[in-house]
Amino acid sequence: MKILGYFFAGLLGLALVGISILWGGAQMSMDHSYAHTKAAAQLRDFADNDADGVVRIATSRGDFRARIAGFQDSGERPLVVLLHGFPVTSAMWIDLIAPLSEAGYRVVAFDQRGYSPGVRPQAVGEYAVPQLVADVFAVVDAAGGGSFHLVGHDWGAAVGWGTVLADPSRILSWTPMSIAHPSAFQAALETDPDQQSRSSYFALFVTPWVPEILFTFNDFSLLKGALAGMRADKMQDYINVFSEPGALTAALNWYRAMLDADATATTNQDTDVRVPTLFIWGNQDGAVGRRSTELMADYMRGPYSILELDAGHWLLSDLPEQVIAPVLAHIQGNDSDAIQSFIDE
């Protein structure tokens, strides 16, 4: 019995040593000077006639760091809002921002709750989808209000679906990428073994502290591996955010908030979508299987099309030309009159 006791004590000791090494390696990767937060605080405040670039958008819900374009001569230019997912920032949209602006649009791609240093609450419930949806409308109102086109990828698509369902009257068109309608995705998650397997990483992401240590360890090697192939300037933007203490926890709290039924509850029971929708999905996506994409048709009541690409999860990075062109066509097809008036000026 003593031998067994020594054996288990030894195992526990080894485990503690391993955890200490991982924790120490993670701490060495962190920026305790909060350089990104300081830089964000120095950004120019957004104005209606602002030049393209990175700005700070002040809203009733906090200050969001954002990339903007097309506001210099806004006129009647329609607004396009771009929503990023995990584990990236608004930098993921760099390749799409310029084409949208050149086509006659005002563009706002903002770092969402937890990613923007000015909106990073500690409570997990503050990262539930209704909170994230409210942020979208707050940013739109600060950028001029009214109706807008919406594009979202990954978690940005999940937030976008919530935005469309919350107030479809304000959405001119909707382009979700990778993540299907929430009811369709949930149905697939409950019944499809393939989707259950693809979503098994959720169990790790909702575990306290462990994913933070794993992602941060060894100068973010796991995170960089997950985003392999991304442009260097985009990758640096992601690392600048996640290297600050608390930022990665805030981003992971989007997953953890899903476990709180009260926080995610909504009074909107209508899950049908009547907004013109283009869904883009990569058939090599390791996180999203085919079943949820097939079930989407049950909830689409307005103009709807699906574009299946021979690509993985990072559609815009993998196949930029095959993504940008159909996104532009979809958006332009739903406000041709507004664009034409801008061109005729």
Secondary structure, DSSP 8 states (H G I E B T S, - for coil): -HHHHHHHHHHHHHHHHHHHHHHHHHHHT--TT-HHHHHHHTS-B--TT--SEEEEEEETTEEEEEEEES-TT-TT--EEEEE--TT--GGGGHHHHHHHHHTT-EEEEE--BTTBTTS--S-GGGGSHHHHHHHHHHHHHHTT-S-EEEEEETHHHHHHHHHHHH-GGGEEEEEEES---HHHHHHHHHH-HHHHHHTTTHHHHTSSSHHHHHHHHHHHHHHHHHTTT--HHHHHHHHHHHTSTTHHHHHHHHHHGGG-HHHH--S-----B-S-EEEEEETT-SS--HHHHHHGGGGB-SSEEEEEES--S-HHHH-HHHHHHHHHHHHHTT-HHHHHHHHH-
